[in-house]
Amino acid sequence: MVKGVNKNVIEINDTGSDVFERIVFYVSPNFSSLGQKRLLKETDKFTFNYKQNAKNTLRARCIRRRRRFLCLAALSVLALAAAITAIIIY
């Protein structure tokens, strides 16, 4: 329970953790004039960086897909080159 009216509170409901379901931050009166972006940037230091982890997971998935595609493309070019060489030789 928050007592008093002058408290600035930031509540994070999606922590990205299996253990913690909610994190509550009480902003110090000295820093209550900071902007919303700056305050959220400060909370990211304590919230398991779930946004960054999601980005990294998506990025890694895209990189794996790209590598897979490039490998398949290289193999198909190699197979085509082998087929053309076989046709020319015989």
N, C-alpha and C positions, 0 to 999 in steps of 0.2 A: 504494500500500500504506500502510495506517495503522499506525504503530508506536506501541505503548503501549496501555494498557487504558483510560486516563482520557479518551479523546477521545470527544466526542459528535459524531456525524456524521448529517447529513440528506442523503438522496439523492433527487433528483427525476428520475424516469425519463421522464415525459411533460412536455417543456419547451414544447410548442406551437410549436416552431421547426423549420424544415426543415434547418437547419444543425447544431444541437446536439441530440444524442439523450439526453444525461444531464448533470446538474449535481450536483456534490457540494459540500456545505457542511460545513466544520469549525467547530463552535461553540466560541467562546472560553471558556476555563474560568471567566472572570468572569461569563458569562451562561448557564452550563449549568443554573442553577436556574430559568430562565424556563419558563413553561408551554408546552405544545405549540401552543396557539393563537397565542401571541405569536411563537414561533419560526417558525411557518408564515407568519404575517403578514409577518415580516421577509424570508422567502425570496421572497415575492411581488414584492418590489422588484427582484429580479434574474432572475426567470423569465419574462419577456416577458408577464406577466399573462395567461396563456392562459385561465384561468378567466373573467376579466373580458371578454376578447375574445370568448369563446364566448357569454357572456351578452349582450354588445352586439349580436352578430350575430343571435342569436335575437330579441332585442327589436326590432331594425331590421326583421327579416322580419315580425314580428307587426304592427308599425306599418304596413308597406307593404300587408299583407293587409287591415288595417282600413280604410285609405284607399281601397283598391280597392273594397271592399265598400260603403263610404259613397258613393263616386262612382257605382257601379252603382245603388244605391238611389235616389240623387238623380235619375239619368237616367230610371229607370223611373217615378218620381213625375212628372217633367216630361212624359214621354210620355203617361202616363195623363191628366194635366191637359190636354194638347193634344188628346187624343182626345175627352175630355168636352166641351171647348170646341167642337170641330168638330161634334160631335153636336148640341149646343145651337144652334149658329148655323144649321145646315142643317136 
